[in-house]
Amino acid sequence: MHKYAAFILILFSSMFTHAFADNTAPWGHGELTATEYKPQKVVYDVTTAELDIMDHVLDRTSYLSTITGADPFEQSIVLVLHGSAIKFFAIENTGKFKQLLVRAESLVSGEVLKIKMCKLAAEAQGYKPEDIHGFVELVPMGDAEIIRLQYEEDHAYMQ
């Protein structure tokens, strides 16, 4: 009986090895599910020190706004910045991050999203409110603002 089991195992193994070796899709191909999204309330917890990740966050929030109807009366997308993300919005770093800042300000002024920053974390990094660009709203504590948005204003939490 064991001889037959080994033979079957070798047979199936060679079939799957062949299927993967010639780049076929033994499980078929992915399909897009047509889905209509309603306006959402979302808070993003942003702490990244990486410029490309910060750009990606702006991409995601902009696209979320677009696919949910871009209605500033029905949706709310908020970025709460703390940790290493604060440096991107400091006036002293304008030249370094100008492209990101122009895009972020455009999204805020276009009512696509709001950007809030933890005042406590900014101060820990040596920044005062007057050191941060004016399109960013400082809040006393980022964690408390995230909690408030979740429990008092029904925002979903995203990282």
TIMIVO-347141 format. One record per residue: residue number from 0; residue in three letters; x, y, z of N, C-alpha, C, CB in turn. Coordinates in steps of 0.2 Angstrom, whole numbers. Glycine has a CB too. Example, Ala and Ser with C-alpha at 12.3 -4.5 7.8 and 13.67 -1.06 7.14 Angstrom:
% TIMIVO-347141
- 0  ala  66  -28  39  62  -22  39  66  -16  39  57  -22  45
- 1  ser  64  -11  35  68  -5  36  64  0  39  70  -3  29
//
This chain:
% TIMIVO-347141
- 0  met  4  -6  0  0  0  0  4  6  0  -5  0  6
- 1  his  10  6  3  14  12  4  18  14  -3  20  11  9
- 2  lys  19  8  -7  21  10  -14  17  14  -18  23  3  -17
- 3  tyr  10  13  -17  5  16  -21  5  23  -19  -2  13  -21
- 4  ala  5  24  -12  5  31  -9  11  35  -12  4  31  -2
- 5  ala  17  32  -12  23  36  -14  22  38  -21  29  32  -13
- 6  phe  19  33  -25  19  34  -32  14  40  -34  16  28  -36
- 7  ile  8  40  -30  3  45  -31  6  52  -29  -3  44  -27
- 8  leu  10  52  -23  13  58  -21  18  61  -26  16  57  -14
- 9  ile  22  57  -29  26  59  -34  23  61  -40  31  53  -36
- 10  leu  17  58  -42  14  60  -48  11  67  -47  8  55  -49
- 11  phe  7  68  -41  4  75  -40  10  80  -39  0  75  -34
- 12  ser  15  78  -36  20  83  -35  23  86  -42  26  80  -31
- 13  ser  24  81  -46  27  83  -53  22  87  -57  29  77  -57
- 14  met  15  86  -56  10  90  -59  10  97  -57  3  87  -58
- 15  phe  11  98  -50  11  105  -48  17  108  -49  9  105  -40
- 16  thr  23  105  -49  29  108  -50  29  110  -57  35  103  -49
- 17  his  26  106  -62  26  108  -69  21  114  -70  23  102  -73
- 18  ala  16  114  -66  11  120  -67  14  126  -65  5  118  -62
- 19  phe  18  126  -59  21  132  -57  27  134  -61  23  131  -50
- 20  ala  31  129  -64  37  130  -68  35  134  -74  40  124  -69
- 21  asp  30  133  -77  28  136  -84  23  142  -82  25  131  -89
- 22  asn  23  145  -76  19  151  -75  12  151  -76  22  157  -78
- 23  thr  9  145  -76  2  144  -76  -1  146  -70  0  137  -79
- 24  ala  -8  146  -70  -12  148  -64  -16  143  -62  -16  155  -65
- 25  pro  -14  138  -58  -18  132  -56  -24  134  -52  -14  127  -52
- 26  trp  -24  140  -49  -30  142  -45  -34  147  -49  -28  144  -39
- 27  gly  -33  148  -55  -37  153  -59  -33  160  -58  -44  153  -57
- 28  his  -37  165  -59  -35  172  -59  -39  176  -55  -34  176  -66
- 29  gly  -36  182  -51  -40  186  -47  -46  190  -51  -36  191  -43
- 30  glu  -51  191  -48  -56  195  -51  -58  201  -47  -62  191  -53
- 31  leu  -59  207  -50  -61  213  -47  -69  212  -45  -60  219  -51
- 32  thr  -70  214  -39  -77  214  -37  -80  221  -37  -78  211  -29
- 33  ala  -85  222  -41  -88  229  -41  -91  231  -35  -93  229  -47
- 34  thr  -88  236  -32  -91  238  -25  -92  246  -25  -86  236  -20
- 35  glu  -98  248  -23  -99  255  -22  -98  257  -15  -106  257  -25
- 36  tyr  -94  262  -14  -92  264  -7  -96  270  -5  -85  265  -6
- 37  lys  -99  271  1  -102  277  3  -97  281  7  -108  275  8
- 38  pro  -98  288  8  -94  292  11  -92  289  18  -97  299  12
- 39  gln  -86  290  20  -83  287  26  -80  292  31  -78  282  24
- 40  lys  -80  290  37  -77  294  42  -71  290  45  -81  296  48
- 41  val  -65  292  43  -59  289  45  -53  293  48  -56  286  38
- 42  val  -50  290  53  -44  293  56  -38  289  55  -45  295  63
- 43  tyr  -33  292  52  -26  289  50  -21  291  56  -24  290  43
- 44  asp  -18  286  59  -13  287  64  -7  287  61  -14  281  70
- 45  val  -3  293  60  3  293  56  9  295  60  2  299  50
- 46  thr  14  291  60  20  292  63  26  291  59  20  287  69
- 47  thr  26  290  53  31  288  49  37  293  48  29  286  42
- 48  ala  43  291  48  49  296  46  51  295  39  55  294  51
- 49  glu  47  291  35  49  290  28  45  294  23  48  282  26
- 50  leu  48  298  19  45  302  14  40  298  10  50  306  11
- 51  asp  43  293  7  39  289  2  32  286  6  43  283  -1
- 52  ile  33  284  12  27  282  16  22  288  17  29  279  22
- 53  met  25  293  18  20  299  19  17  301  13  24  305  22
- 54  asp  20  301  7  17  302  1  12  296  -1  22  301  -5
- 55  his  13  290  1  8  285  0  2  286  5  11  278  2
- 56  val  3  289  11  -3  290  15  -7  295  11  -1  293  22
- 57  leu  -4  301  8  -8  306  5  -11  302  -1  -4  311  3
- 58  asp  -8  298  -5  -11  294  -10  -17  291  -8  -6  289  -14
- 59  arg  -17  287  -3  -22  283  0  -28  287  2  -20  278  6
- 60  thr  -27  292  5  -32  297  8  -36  300  2  -30  302  13
- 61  ser  -32  302  -3  -35  306  -9  -39  301  -13  -29  308  -13
- 62  tyr  -37  295  -14  -40  290  -17  -47  288  -13  -36  283  -19
- 63  leu  -46  287  -7  -52  285  -3  -57  291  -4  -50  285  5
- 64  ser  -55  297  -4  -60  302  -5  -64  302  -11  -57  309  -4
- 65  thr  -60  300  -17  -62  300  -23  -67  294  -24  -57  299  -28
- 66  ile  -66  288  -21  -70  282  -22  -76  282  -18  -66  276  -21
- 67  thr  -76  287  -13  -82  287  -8  -86  293  -10  -80  287  -1
- 68  gly  -85  297  -15  -89  302  -17  -87  309  -17  -95  302  -14
- 69  ala  -81  310  -13  -78  316  -12  -83  322  -10  -75  319  -19
- 70  asp  -87  320  -5  -92  324  -2  -90  327  5  -99  321  -1
- 71  pro  -87  333  5  -85  335  12  -90  336  17  -81  342  11
- 72  phe  -96  336  15  -102  336  20  -103  329  23  -108  339  17
- 73  glu  -102  324  19  -104  317  21  -98  313  24  -107  314  16
- 74  gln  -92  315  22  -86  311  24  -81  315  28  -83  308  18
- 75  ser  -77  312  32  -72  315  35  -66  311  35  -74  316  43
- 76  ile  -60  313  33  -54  310  33  -49  314  37  -51  308  25
- 77  val  -46  311  42  -42  315  46  -35  311  47  -45  316  53
- 78  leu  -30  315  46  -23  312  48  -21  315  55  -18  314  42
- 79  val  -19  311  59  -17  313  66  -9  312  66  -20  310  72
- 80  leu  -5  317  66  2  316  65  5  316  72  5  322  61
- 81  his  10  312  73  14  312  79  20  308  78  10  309  86
- 82  gly  25  308  83  31  304  81  35  307  76  30  297  79
- 83  ser  38  303  72  43  306  67  40  310  61  47  300  64
- 84  ala  33  309  60  30  312  55  29  320  55  22  310  54
- 85  ile  30  322  61  30  330  63  35  334  59  31  331  70
- 86  lys  41  331  58  46  335  54  44  337  47  52  331  53
- 87  phe  39  333  44  37  335  37  34  341  37  33  329  34
- 88  phe  30  343  42  26  349  42  29  355  46  19  347  45
- 89  ala  35  355  48  39  360  51  41  365  46  45  358  55
- 90  ile  40  372  48  42  377  43  49  377  41  40  384  46
- 91  glu  53  375  46  61  375  44  62  369  39  64  373  51
- 92  asn  58  365  38  59  359  33  56  360  26  57  353  36
- 93  thr  53  367  25  49  368  19  53  366  13  47  375  19
- 94  gly  59  368  12  63  367  6  64  360  5  69  370  6
- 95  lys  65  356  10  66  349  10  60  345  8  69  346  17
- 96  phe  54  347  10  48  343  9  43  347  5  45  341  15
- 97  lys  45  352  1  41  356  -3  35  353  -7  44  361  -7
- 98  gln  37  348  -11  32  345  -15  27  341  -11  36  339  -19
- 99  leu  29  338  -5  24  335  -1  19  340  3  28  331  5
- 100  leu  22  346  5  19  351  8  13  354  3  23  356  11
- 101  val  15  355  -3  11  358  -8  5  354  -9  14  360  -14
- 102  arg  6  347  -9  1  342  -11  -4  342  -4  4  336  -12
- 103  ala  -1  341  2  -4  341  8  -9  347  9  0  340  14
- 104  glu  -6  353  8  -10  359  8  -16  359  3  -6  365  7
- 105  ser  -15  357  -3  -20  357  -8  -25  352  -6  -17  354  -15
- 106  leu  -24  346  -3  -29  342  -1  -33  345  5  -26  335  2
- 107  val  -30  348  10  -33  351  15  -38  357  13  -28  354  20
- 108  ser  -35  361  9  -39  367  6  -45  365  2  -34  372  2
- 109  gly  -44  359  -2  -49  356  -6  -54  352  -2  -46  352  -11
- 110  glu  -53  352  5  -58  349  9  -58  341  8  -65  352  9
- 111  val  -53  338  6  -52  331  5  -51  328  12  -47  329  0
- 112  leu  -46  332  16  -44  329  22  -42  335  27  -39  324  22
- 113  lys  -42  333  33  -39  337  38  -33  334  41  -44  339  44
- 114  ile  -28  339  43  -22  336  46  -21  339  53  -16  338  41
- 115  lys  -21  335  58  -20  337  65  -13  334  67  -26  334  69
- 116  met  -10  338  72  -4  336  74  -4  336  82  2  341  72
- 117  cys  -1  331  85  0  331  92  5  337  95  3  324  95
- 118  lys  2  341  98  6  347  101  11  344  106  1  352  105
- 119  leu  9  340  110  14  337  115  20  334  111  10  331  119
- 120  ala  19  330  106  24  327  102  29  332  99  22  322  97
- 121  ala  25  337  96  29  342  92  34  346  97  24  347  89
- 122  glu  31  347  103  35  351  108  41  346  111  31  353  114
- 123  ala  40  340  111  45  335  113  51  335  108  43  328  114
- 124  gln  49  337  101  54  338  96  57  345  95  51  335  90
- 125  gly  55  349  100  57  356  99  53  361  95  64  356  97
- 126  tyr  47  359  93  43  363  89  37  366  93  40  359  83
- 127  lys  36  373  92  30  376  95  25  377  89  32  384  98
- 128  pro  19  379  91  14  379  86  16  384  80  7  382  89
- 129  glu  19  389  82  21  394  76  27  391  72  24  401  80
- 130  asp  29  386  73  35  382  69  32  377  64  39  379  74
- 131  ile  25  377  64  21  372  60  17  376  55  17  367  64
- 132  his  17  373  49  13  376  44  5  377  46  13  372  37
- 133  gly  2  383  44  -4  385  46  -10  380  44  -6  391  43
- 134  phe  -9  376  39  -14  371  37  -15  365  41  -14  369  29
- 135  val  -10  365  46  -10  359  51  -13  362  57  -3  356  52
- 136  glu  -18  358  60  -21  360  66  -18  356  72  -29  358  66
- 137  leu  -15  360  77  -12  356  83  -18  355  88  -7  361  86
- 138  val  -17  349  91  -22  347  96  -17  345  102  -26  340  94
- 139  pro  -20  345  108  -16  344  114  -13  338  114  -21  345  120
- 140  met  -16  332  112  -13  326  112  -16  321  106  -14  322  119
- 141  gly  -11  319  102  -13  315  97  -17  309  98  -7  313  93
- 142  asp  -15  305  103  -19  299  106  -26  300  108  -15  295  111
- 143  ala  -26  306  112  -33  308  114  -38  310  108  -32  314  119
- 144  glu  -35  313  103  -38  315  97  -41  309  93  -34  320  93
- 145  ile  -37  304  93  -39  298  89  -44  295  93  -33  293  88
- 146  ile  -44  294  99  -49  291  103  -56  295  103  -47  291  111
- 147  arg  -55  302  103  -61  306  102  -64  305  96  -59  314  104
- 148  leu  -60  305  90  -63  304  84  -67  298  83  -58  305  78
- 149  gln  -64  292  86  -67  286  85  -73  285  89  -62  281  88
- 150  tyr  -73  288  95  -79  286  100  -84  292  100  -76  285  107
- 151  glu  -82  298  98  -87  303  99  -89  305  92  -84  309  102
- 152  glu  -85  304  86  -87  306  80  -87  300  75  -82  311  77
- 153  asp  -87  294  77  -88  288  74  -83  287  68  -95  288  71
- 154  his  -77  289  69  -72  287  64  -69  280  64  -66  293  64
- 155  ala  -67  277  59  -64  271  59  -56  272  59  -65  267  52
- 156  tyr  -53  268  63  -46  269  64  -42  265  58  -44  266  71
- 157  met  -37  269  56  -32  266  51  -25  268  52  -34  269  43
- 158  gln  -21  264  50  -13  265  51  -10  266  44  -10  260  55
//
